[in-house]
Amino acid sequence: MRPHEFAIANRHCSLRRGKVRIIFAALLAVASGALQAQSAAAQTSVVTWHYNNTRNGVNNSETVLTPANVNPRGFGKLYTQPLDGLVVGHPLYLPALRIPGSGIHNVVFVATMEDSVYAFDVDNPSAPPLWVTSLLTYSPAGAAPVADQFMGCQVTTDFSNVGVVSTPVIDPATNTIYLVAATFENKKVVHRLHALDVTTGQEKLNGPATITATYTLNGKTNTFVDTHQMNRPGLLLMNGYIYIAFGSAGCNGGDSGWIMSYNATSLAQNGALDLEPGQFFASIWQKGGGLSADSYGNIYAETGEGPVIDPGTPGQNLGTSVVKVTPVGSTLTVADWFTPYDWSYLFENDLDLHNAVLVLPDQAGPHPHEAVAVGKEGTIYLLDRDNMGHLCSACTAIDTQIVQELPLAVGKASGTPLLFNGKVYFTGSRMVEAYTLNNGLLVTPPALSDPFAAGGHPIITANGTANAVLWGGSGGILWAMDPSTLQVLWTTGMAAQNRDVLPLTAHFAAPVLADGKLFIGALKELLVYGLLPVLTTGGGNNQSAAAGTTLPASLRVLAIDTRSGKGLAGVPVSFSDVIKGGGVFSPASGVTDATGTVSTTYTLPVKSGIYTVTASSTGFAPVELTETATTTAPVKLTRASGSGQTIPLSTALPKPLVVKANDQRSNGVPGVAVTFTDSLKGGTLSANTVITDNNGLARVNYTSSTKAGNTVILAKAPGLPALNVYVYITPDPASAVAVVSGDGQTAARSTALVKPLVVKVTDQFGNLIRGATVTFSDGGAGGVFSANPVATITSGTGTVKYTTPPHAAAVTVTATVAGINTPAKFTITVH
């Protein structure tokens, strides 16, 4: 374990050694709202790290949370409780606990690095703690939490103070919570095992017991040195004894790989074991994961990096190993162990075995008693607990002496694996994977895999095997998945209105869930998540009224406690229709009454349509109502689109002609019969009568005839003024030019003709051609044209004035158009 493994951060650190700066995330607390309603019957106790001594991470008695209701709208932060310092271990929980003089409560317990222990009623967040105990009370006057500078590694943990680090353990049979606290007193670091009454917070069993130990191996005695020790792994309670594991204070310094046992009744020490006597390695960190145990009373742990000096001697320098410890009388003995063949590489590259060991239930096949371990490198080790394999010094690529090894299978920094419904789940820093367990082997490839940045220790909640949810916390977020698909259901980053932003938490801080609530400790606060109280519809939903008018019934909303189903009074609720907008609420906000009800009237927007009204309140899942603004009687037709298009003869318009039937607020009126005609132009309409659609639009397609020119499509509806829609139909290319007037005139020499010369240009269907270029010529006779050439106008005519030549002659004037072979001719007599 390198120093940075203890950095307080909301993301994994990439540094390997030395001083690491604290990285603080923004703290965001959200008001809890009205959460004083009664809780549903609680049923699940959380008395040890990850629910049980096998550390399988499964709570299978969860009846509240399901994949259907764990989502960004309905699940989020309920409230926070103030604390005096940072929390590292996960909270514990007891339902239906009788507190003297106070009745029965569902209680969450949390301990801080300031050596304080709190007990809160989870169903009454506005009340003060049920009790608070400072463990400093049981130390000499002047004692304080250990400042980081006084630990052996000095300023490498990034904890400002070191008090209670590990997850405590509760004995529900005796109502006792056991904790290990570090204090600084008389210029010394002291560790003590405390036993508190869970109902009062008072010390019991003549505690606390000061933790001291020696261990002798091969005639050499080694002494437990407090300044080099940190109890990071969760405590283990088994068969009447408390088991405590230690690693170094944050670096590989000091003799630190210890396991001790204490009598749970007398707090007397019953055994001590040093896994690396006299050395500086083999710390038991496990990212805070508790020591594991099987039903035969054996204890399992993973050790951090370190040398394996004499693998033939149990208990001597078992760094980078999985160890099996058996209590025998007043001694703790290494009964078996496994060390990866590449332990030296793992040691040198900071690739500890760093999780709790998952103890599997009995398996079919040749290895009925198995355990799963995984380290930083992401290699899975499936071990036979009856023959763990020791060290295969001849192995070069894989450990062949164990049941199964999957190298680099689950990504780096995976949390402690968990077992659920026949699958073993792993949460690497960049993936989540689930392997089917069949006849004592992990089936490859994995049954499920998802590239989700997980990390951390996962847990699962389920009702038996139904309604399972996979949970975890790492990288500054909490997250939830459907374990059957690995679909992400919820993360703090997904939560609406940013109300679930996760504040500063300790590295590897882990959540725990029970009875519909998620608990996680942070810096100076306990966070509680769960199903948000909801707003539901009480009346007025799905109404219809004319646009711009007030709905006949008021909109009523109920604030409901999710667990009890009862209405909540005093909840502020706001109404809005911001998605489309324009309506008016009276009032726009209100406070629920004694029944949990709040109401408002709603004047619809002037634009017809379907509107979504949202009722919202901080800390509540919002509710939406759907209201419809209808149209009134039509008052006019308007051109919507398609008017003004230009097309050739006998051609369909590229776009339809669209007419809108409007009410007095310009809303489109559906169901109006609109009749179209083309004013005898002979074109073809796709329909003569069209019924307006839901938007009040009537669409018709039009194909022109052989008649060119401006065409008026007339749209009519009963009782409404007619509407003109315009189309311009272009003629075919010019095919004829003919004399209109000015032929046969007689005039004197050098005299302007009385009448201009006028020609007409037409296409093959006789349609007049506008803009055709007409060129006039008198064959060189010497006359003068007023303009030449000229362009035809709308009537298809081209006109020019002609002045006769200065000599008498019979003059022929021609008018030609490009593409037309036969010109128009005028005969002029000049005298």
FIMI-738729 format. One record per residue (C-alpha): residue in one letter; x negated, y negated, z. Coordinates in steps of 0.25 Angstrom, whole numbers, padded with zeros to 4 digits, always signed. Layout:
! residues N
AXYZ
...
//
This chain:
! residues 831
M+0000+0000+0000
R-0006-0013-0004
P-0003-0026+0003
H+0007-0032-0007
E+0016-0020-0004
F+0021-0029+0008
A+0023-0042+0000
I+0036-0048+0003
A+0042-0051-0011
N+0054-0049-0019
R+0045-0042-0030
H+0034-0032-0031
C+0020-0038-0030
S+0009-0035-0039
L-0003-0038-0030
R-0011-0026-0024
R-0019-0032-0013
G-0021-0044-0004
K-0012-0055+0000
V+0002-0056-0006
R+0010-0069-0005
I+0024-0068+0000
I+0034-0071-0012
F+0047-0077-0007
A+0060-0076-0015
A+0071-0086-0013
L+0080-0083-0002
L+0095-0083-0006
A+0106-0081+0005
V+0121-0081+0001
A+0132-0083+0010
S+0138-0070+0014
G+0153-0075+0013
A+0164-0069+0021
L+0159-0055+0025
Q+0165-0054+0039
A+0175-0044+0035
Q+0175-0030+0041
S+0166-0019+0034
A+0171-0006+0029
A+0167+0006+0037
A+0152+0007+0038
Q+0146+0021+0037
T+0131+0021+0033
S+0120+0019+0043
V+0106+0015+0038
V+0096+0019+0049
T+0083+0022+0041
W+0076+0018+0029
H+0084+0022+0016
Y+0095+0029+0024
N+0088+0042+0028
N+0075+0049+0032
T+0074+0055+0018
R+0073+0041+0012
N+0083+0045+0001
G+0088+0031+0000
V+0103+0035-0001
N+0115+0030+0007
N+0126+0039+0002
S+0137+0034+0011
E+0139+0020+0004
T+0154+0018+0001
V+0154+0003-0002
L+0144+0001-0013
T+0145+0007-0027
P+0140+0005-0041
A+0153-0002-0044
N+0152-0013-0033
V+0137-0015-0033
N+0136-0026-0043
P+0132-0041-0044
R+0147-0046-0042
G+0151-0038-0030
F+0138-0034-0023
G+0128-0044-0017
K+0123-0051-0004
L+0133-0052+0007
Y+0125-0059+0017
T+0111-0061+0024
Q+0107-0060+0038
P+0096-0069+0044
L+0084-0062+0049
D+0071-0067+0055
G+0061-0061+0045
L+0058-0052+0034
V+0065-0038+0033
V+0056-0026+0027
G+0063-0013+0031
H+0078-0011+0027
P+0089-0014+0036
L+0097-0003+0044
Y+0112-0001+0046
L+0121+0005+0056
P+0136+0005+0053
A+0147+0004+0065
L+0137+0001+0075
R+0142-0003+0089
I+0135-0016+0094
P+0137-0018+0109
G+0147-0029+0112
S+0150-0031+0097
G+0157-0019+0091
I+0154-0011+0079
H+0145-0016+0068
N+0139-0012+0055
V+0124-0016+0058
V+0112-0019+0049
F+0098-0019+0056
V+0086-0026+0050
A+0072-0029+0056
T+0063-0040+0052
M+0048-0043+0051
E+0050-0052+0063
D+0053-0040+0072
S+0068-0043+0073
V+0079-0033+0071
Y+0093-0037+0067
A+0107-0030+0068
F+0118-0037+0059
D+0132-0033+0058
V+0133-0031+0043
D+0148-0035+0042
N+0147-0048+0049
P+0136-0056+0043
S+0139-0069+0049
A+0137-0063+0063
P+0124-0064+0070
P+0116-0051+0071
L+0121-0041+0081
W+0107-0041+0087
V+0093-0046+0084
T+0081-0040+0091
S+0067-0045+0090
L+0057-0034+0092
L+0047-0044+0097
T+0056-0044+0110
Y+0049-0030+0113
S+0035-0035+0112
P+0027-0044+0121
A+0029-0059+0122
G+0024-0066+0110
A+0025-0054+0100
A+0029-0058+0086
P+0030-0051+0072
V+0017-0047+0067
A+0012-0059+0058
D+0006-0053+0045
Q-0008-0059+0048
F-0009-0050+0060
M-0007-0037+0052
G-0019-0029+0048
C-0018-0033+0033
Q-0015-0047+0035
V-0006-0055+0026
T-0004-0044+0016
T+0010-0040+0019
D+0016-0054+0017
F+0025-0052+0029
S+0024-0064+0038
N+0027-0055+0050
V+0027-0040+0052
G+0038-0035+0061
V+0048-0024+0058
V+0044-0019+0044
S+0050-0005+0042
T+0065-0001+0041
P+0069+0003+0055
V+0077+0016+0058
I+0089+0018+0067
D+0094+0030+0075
P+0109+0029+0074
A+0110+0040+0085
T+0104+0031+0095
N+0107+0017+0089
T+0092+0014+0088
I+0084+0006+0078
Y+0069+0009+0077
L+0060-0002+0072
V+0045-0004+0071
A+0040-0018+0073
A+0027-0025+0073
T+0024-0036+0082
F+0012-0045+0085
E+0009-0046+0100
N-0004-0050+0108
K-0011-0051+0095
K-0008-0037+0091
V+0001-0030+0081
V+0011-0020+0087
H+0021-0011+0081
R+0033-0006+0090
L+0044+0004+0087
H+0057-0002+0092
A+0070+0005+0095
L+0082-0004+0096
D+0097-0002+0099
V+0104-0004+0086
T+0116-0010+0094
T+0108-0020+0102
G+0094-0022+0096
Q+0088-0019+0110
E+0076-0010+0111
K+0078+0004+0116
L+0071+0017+0120
N+0061+0009+0128
G+0056+0003+0115
P+0048-0002+0108
A+0037+0007+0106
T+0023+0002+0102
I+0018+0009+0090
T+0004+0014+0092
A-0003+0027+0087
T-0016+0035+0085
Y-0019+0046+0075
T-0030+0056+0076
L-0035+0064+0065
N-0048+0072+0065
G-0052+0066+0078
K-0051+0052+0074
T-0040+0043+0080
N-0033+0032+0072
T-0025+0021+0079
F-0013+0014+0073
V-0016-0001+0072
D-0004-0010+0071
T-0011-0021+0063
H-0012-0012+0051
Q+0002-0006+0052
M+0015-0009+0046
N+0028+0000+0048
R+0034-0002+0034
P+0041+0012+0032
G+0055+0013+0038
L+0056+0021+0051
L+0060+0035+0051
L+0068+0041+0062
M+0068+0057+0062
N+0071+0067+0073
G+0070+0057+0084
Y+0057+0050+0080
I+0054+0037+0073
Y+0043+0038+0062
I+0035+0025+0059
A+0026+0024+0047
F+0015+0013+0045
G+0007+0007+0034
S-0003-0004+0034
A+0001-0018+0037
G+0001-0022+0022
C-0013-0017+0017
N-0021-0005+0017
G-0028-0008+0030
G-0028-0001+0043
D-0024+0013+0047
S-0010+0013+0043
G-0003+0025+0038
W+0004+0029+0051
I+0017+0037+0054
M+0022+0038+0069
S+0034+0044+0076
Y+0041+0039+0088
N+0051+0045+0097
A+0065+0039+0093
T+0069+0040+0108
S+0057+0036+0116
L+0049+0028+0105
A+0037+0036+0109
Q+0027+0039+0098
N+0028+0054+0093
G+0017+0054+0083
A+0008+0046+0074
L+0001+0049+0060
D-0009+0042+0053
L-0010+0045+0038
E-0023+0039+0035
P-0031+0039+0048
G-0041+0028+0049
Q-0039+0023+0034
F-0032+0011+0028
F-0022+0017+0019
A-0010+0027+0018
S+0000+0016+0023
I+0015+0021+0024
W+0022+0010+0017
Q+0033+0016+0009
K+0039+0002+0005
G+0046+0003+0018
G+0052+0016+0016
G+0054+0025+0028
L+0047+0038+0032
S+0055+0049+0026
A+0058+0062+0033
D+0064+0076+0029
S+0074+0084+0037
Y+0062+0093+0042
G+0056+0081+0050
N+0045+0078+0040
I+0041+0063+0037
Y+0036+0058+0024
A+0029+0046+0020
E+0021+0039+0008
T+0008+0033+0011
G+0001+0021+0004
E-0012+0021-0003
G-0024+0027+0003
P-0034+0038+0002
V-0032+0053+0004
I-0045+0056+0011
D-0041+0071+0015
P-0029+0076+0009
G-0031+0089+0016
T-0029+0083+0030
P-0015+0079+0033
G-0014+0065+0038
Q-0027+0060+0034
N-0027+0048+0024
L-0014+0051+0016
G-0013+0039+0008
T-0005+0038-0005
S+0003+0051+0000
V+0016+0056+0004
V+0015+0062+0018
K+0024+0072+0026
V+0023+0070+0041
T+0029+0080+0051
P+0031+0077+0065
V+0025+0088+0074
G+0027+0085+0089
S+0021+0072+0092
T+0012+0072+0079
L+0015+0067+0065
T+0008+0077+0055
V+0006+0075+0040
A+0012+0088+0036
D+0011+0086+0021
W+0008+0076+0010
F+0006+0072-0004
T-0004+0063-0011
P-0004+0060-0026
Y-0016+0065-0033
D-0019+0051-0038
W-0018+0045-0024
S-0031+0038-0026
Y-0026+0030-0038
L-0013+0027-0031
F-0021+0022-0019
E-0030+0013-0027
N-0019+0007-0035
D-0009+0004-0024
L+0001+0015-0028
D+0005+0019-0014
L+0015+0030-0011
H+0024+0019-0005
N+0038+0024-0003
A+0046+0033+0007
V+0047+0047+0003
L+0060+0053-0002
V+0064+0066+0005
L+0073+0074-0004
P+0083+0084+0001
D+0081+0098-0002
Q+0079+0102-0016
A+0082+0114-0025
G+0069+0120-0031
P+0056+0124-0025
H+0054+0111-0017
P+0066+0110-0008
H+0059+0099+0001
E+0055+0087-0008
A+0051+0072-0007
V+0049+0061-0017
A+0038+0050-0016
V+0035+0039-0025
G+0024+0029-0025
K+0020+0015-0031
E+0016+0022-0044
G+0029+0027-0047
T+0025+0042-0046
I+0036+0052-0040
Y+0031+0063-0031
L+0041+0074-0028
L+0035+0081-0016
D+0038+0094-0009
R+0040+0091+0006
D+0035+0105+0010
N+0022+0104+0001
M+0019+0090-0003
G+0007+0093-0011
H-0004+0085-0004
L-0015+0080-0014
C-0017+0087-0027
S-0032+0083-0029
A-0033+0091-0042
C-0021+0083-0049
T-0024+0073-0059
A-0011+0068-0066
I+0001+0073-0056
D+0002+0079-0043
T+0005+0094-0046
Q+0007+0098-0032
I+0020+0091-0029
V+0034+0094-0034
Q+0034+0083-0044
E+0027+0071-0048
L+0032+0060-0058
P+0021+0051-0061
L+0024+0036-0062
A+0039+0040-0064
V+0046+0029-0057
G+0039+0016-0058
K+0030+0009-0048
A+0034+0005-0034
S+0046+0014-0033
G+0054+0014-0020
T+0057+0026-0012
P+0065+0036-0021
L+0079+0040-0017
L+0087+0052-0019
F+0102+0051-0024
N+0111+0061-0031
G+0100+0070-0036
K+0091+0059-0041
V+0079+0052-0035
Y+0078+0037-0038
F+0065+0029-0039
T+0064+0014-0040
G+0052+0009-0047
S+0048-0005-0049
R+0053-0005-0063
M+0062+0007-0064
V+0073+0015-0056
E+0073+0030-0059
A+0081+0042-0054
Y+0076+0056-0056
T+0085+0068-0054
L+0081+0078-0043
N+0083+0092-0048
N+0078+0105-0041
G+0068+0096-0033
L+0062+0089-0045
L+0064+0076-0051
V+0069+0077-0066
T+0062+0069-0076
P+0064+0060-0083
P+0072+0052-0073
A+0087+0053-0074
L+0088+0038-0073
S+0079+0026-0075
D+0080+0011-0076
P+0069+0000-0078
F+0074-0007-0066
A+0064-0015-0057
A+0068-0007-0044
G+0057-0004-0034
G+0060-0004-0019
H+0067+0008-0012
P+0080+0012-0018
I+0093+0017-0010
I+0106+0022-0015
T+0120+0020-0009
A+0131+0030-0013
N+0144+0036-0008
G+0139+0050-0008
T+0134+0051-0022
A+0144+0041-0027
N+0143+0026-0030
A+0128+0026-0029
V+0120+0013-0029
L+0105+0013-0030
W+0099+0001-0023
G+0086-0006-0022
G+0078-0018-0019
S+0065-0023-0025
G+0059-0035-0032
G+0068-0045-0025
I+0081-0039-0029
L+0091-0028-0024
W+0097-0019-0034
A+0108-0009-0036
M+0109+0002-0047
D+0119+0013-0050
P+0110+0025-0047
S+0117+0034-0058
T+0113+0024-0069
L+0103+0015-0063
Q+0112+0003-0068
V+0109-0009-0060
L+0121-0013-0052
W+0116-0025-0044
T+0104-0033-0041
T+0102-0045-0032
G+0098-0052-0045
M+0111-0049-0052
A+0120-0054-0041
A+0129-0065-0045
Q+0127-0079-0041
N+0113-0075-0036
R+0119-0072-0022
D+0111-0059-0020
V+0097-0065-0023
L+0087-0056-0014
P+0079-0065-0004
L+0065-0062+0000
T+0063-0047+0004
A+0051-0039+0009
H+0044-0031-0001
F+0051-0017-0003
A+0063-0022+0006
A+0074-0012+0004
P+0089-0013+0004
V+0098-0003+0012
L+0113-0001+0010
A+0124+0004+0019
D+0139+0002+0019
G+0140-0007+0007
K+0129-0016+0011
L+0115-0018+0007
F+0104-0023+0017
I+0091-0029+0014
G+0081-0037+0023
A+0074-0049+0018
L+0067-0061+0023
K+0074-0066+0035
E+0088-0060+0030
L+0095-0047+0029
L+0103-0046+0016
V+0116-0039+0015
Y+0122-0035+0002
G+0135-0028-0001
L+0148-0029-0009
L+0152-0044-0009
P+0165-0048-0004
V+0174-0050-0016
L+0184-0060-0021
T+0196-0053-0027
T+0209-0058-0034
G+0221-0060-0026
G+0230-0066-0036
G+0231-0074-0049
N+0223-0066-0058
N+0226-0063-0072
Q+0236-0075-0074
S+0239-0082-0087
A+0244-0097-0089
A+0244-0107-0099
A+0230-0114-0101
G+0228-0126-0092
T+0239-0122-0083
T+0238-0117-0068
L+0240-0102-0066
P+0253-0098-0060
A+0247-0090-0048
S+0235-0095-0040
L+0222-0087-0040
R+0219-0079-0027
V+0206-0073-0023
L+0203-0064-0011
A+0190-0063-0004
I+0188-0048+0000
D+0178-0041+0009
T+0173-0030+0000
R+0172-0020+0012
S+0185-0023+0020
G+0194-0027+0008
K+0198-0039+0017
G+0200-0053+0013
L+0190-0063+0018
A+0194-0077+0023
G+0186-0090+0021
V+0179-0086+0008
P+0176-0098-0002
V+0180-0094-0016
S+0178-0102-0029
F+0186-0101-0042
S+0180-0104-0056
D+0183-0101-0070
V+0169-0105-0075
I+0168-0094-0086
K+0178-0101-0095
G+0182-0113-0086
G+0192-0124-0086
G+0202-0120-0076
V+0205-0127-0063
F+0206-0121-0049
S+0214-0127-0038
P+0206-0125-0029
A+0193-0121-0035
S+0188-0114-0022
G+0194-0110-0009
V+0192-0101+0004
T+0199-0088+0006
D+0210-0087+0017
A+0212-0077+0028
T+0216-0067+0018
G+0204-0069+0009
T+0212-0077-0002
V+0209-0089-0009
S+0217-0095-0021
T+0217-0106-0032
T+0226-0110-0043
Y+0220-0110-0057
T+0223-0119-0069
L+0219-0113-0082
P+0209-0119-0091
V+0216-0126-0103
K+0209-0116-0113
S+0217-0103-0114
G+0210-0090-0111
I+0206-0080-0100
Y+0199-0086-0088
T+0191-0080-0077
V+0192-0086-0063
T+0181-0082-0054
A+0183-0083-0039
S+0170-0083-0031
S+0163-0084-0018
T+0149-0083-0013
G+0146-0069-0008
F+0159-0063-0015
A+0161-0055-0028
P+0169-0065-0036
V+0182-0062-0043
E+0188-0066-0056
L+0202-0069-0060
T+0207-0069-0075
E+0217-0080-0079
T+0222-0083-0093
A+0225-0097-0099
T+0236-0095-0110
T+0240-0104-0121
T+0253-0112-0123
A+0261-0114-0136
P+0253-0118-0149
V+0254-0132-0153
K+0245-0133-0165
L+0236-0125-0175
T+0222-0129-0176
R+0211-0125-0186
A+0201-0115-0178
S+0191-0111-0189
G+0190-0108-0204
S+0196-0121-0210
G+0188-0128-0220
Q+0181-0116-0226
T+0177-0116-0241
I+0179-0103-0250
P+0179-0100-0265
L+0191-0095-0273
S+0197-0081-0269
T+0188-0080-0256
A+0191-0077-0242
L+0187-0088-0231
P+0174-0084-0224
K+0181-0087-0211
P+0196-0086-0207
L+0205-0098-0205
V+0208-0099-0190
V+0219-0107-0184
K+0222-0109-0169
A+0235-0111-0163
N+0233-0121-0151
D+0241-0124-0139
Q+0241-0137-0132
R+0228-0135-0126
S+0222-0130-0139
N+0222-0115-0134
G+0224-0105-0145
V+0238-0099-0144
P+0239-0084-0148
G+0250-0078-0155
V+0254-0090-0165
A+0258-0086-0179
V+0250-0095-0189
T+0253-0095-0204
F+0243-0098-0215
T+0245-0103-0229
D+0236-0108-0240
S+0245-0119-0246
L+0247-0111-0259
K+0232-0109-0262
G+0234-0095-0265
G+0224-0090-0255
T+0225-0077-0246
L+0227-0078-0231
S+0224-0065-0223
A+0237-0068-0216
N+0248-0078-0217
T+0252-0078-0202
V+0242-0076-0191
I+0244-0075-0176
T+0234-0082-0167
D+0225-0074-0158
N+0222-0075-0143
N+0214-0088-0146
G+0226-0094-0155
L+0218-0092-0168
A+0224-0087-0181
R+0214-0082-0191
V+0217-0081-0206
N+0208-0077-0218
Y+0210-0084-0231
T+0206-0081-0246
S+0206-0091-0256
S+0213-0090-0270
T+0208-0096-0283
K+0213-0110-0279
A+0202-0119-0275
G+0202-0131-0266
N+0206-0136-0252
T+0216-0126-0247
V+0224-0128-0234
I+0228-0116-0226
L+0240-0120-0218
A+0242-0114-0204
K+0256-0114-0198
A+0261-0109-0185
P+0276-0110-0180
G+0278-0124-0173
L+0264-0129-0176
P+0259-0139-0186
A+0253-0133-0198
L+0238-0133-0199
N+0229-0134-0212
V+0217-0125-0213
Y+0208-0129-0225
V+0200-0121-0235
Y+0192-0125-0247
I+0192-0116-0259
T+0181-0118-0269
P+0184-0116-0284
D+0176-0107-0293
P+0164-0112-0301
A+0169-0123-0312
S+0173-0116-0325
A+0180-0127-0333
V+0179-0142-0336
A+0191-0149-0343
V+0195-0163-0347
V+0205-0170-0338
S+0206-0184-0344
G+0198-0194-0352
D+0198-0186-0365
G+0201-0193-0379
Q+0198-0207-0375
T+0195-0218-0385
A+0186-0230-0381
A+0177-0241-0388
R+0162-0240-0388
S+0155-0242-0374
T+0168-0242-0367
A+0172-0234-0354
L+0184-0224-0357
V+0197-0228-0350
K+0198-0214-0344
P+0187-0206-0337
L+0183-0193-0342
V+0188-0182-0332
V+0186-0167-0332
K+0190-0156-0322
V+0182-0144-0318
T+0189-0131-0314
D+0185-0117-0310
Q+0191-0104-0316
F+0204-0105-0308
G+0206-0120-0312
N+0201-0125-0298
L+0195-0139-0298
I+0180-0139-0296
R+0175-0150-0287
G+0161-0155-0289
A+0158-0149-0303
T+0148-0157-0311
V+0153-0162-0324
T+0143-0168-0334
F+0149-0177-0345
S+0142-0179-0359
D+0146-0187-0372
G+0136-0180-0380
G+0127-0192-0381
A+0137-0201-0387
G+0132-0212-0378
G+0144-0214-0368
V+0142-0217-0353
F+0148-0208-0342
S+0151-0215-0328
A+0144-0203-0321
N+0138-0190-0326
P+0139-0179-0321
V+0151-0180-0312
A+0157-0170-0301
T+0171-0166-0301
I+0179-0170-0289
T+0190-0163-0281
S+0199-0162-0293
G+0189-0155-0301
T+0187-0167-0310
G+0175-0175-0315
T+0177-0189-0320
V+0168-0198-0328
K+0170-0212-0335
Y+0164-0213-0350
T+0160-0225-0357
T+0159-0223-0373
P+0147-0225-0381
P+0143-0237-0389
H+0147-0232-0402
A+0160-0226-0408
A+0161-0211-0408
A+0169-0199-0404
V+0163-0194-0391
T+0164-0181-0384
V+0162-0181-0369
T+0159-0167-0362
A+0161-0163-0347
T+0152-0151-0343
V+0151-0143-0330
A+0140-0133-0328
G+0144-0119-0330
I+0156-0123-0339
N+0154-0120-0353
T+0165-0129-0359
P+0164-0144-0356
A+0176-0154-0356
K+0176-0163-0368
F+0181-0178-0369
T+0183-0184-0383
I+0181-0200-0383
T+0182-0209-0395
V+0173-0221-0395
H+0176-0233-0405
//
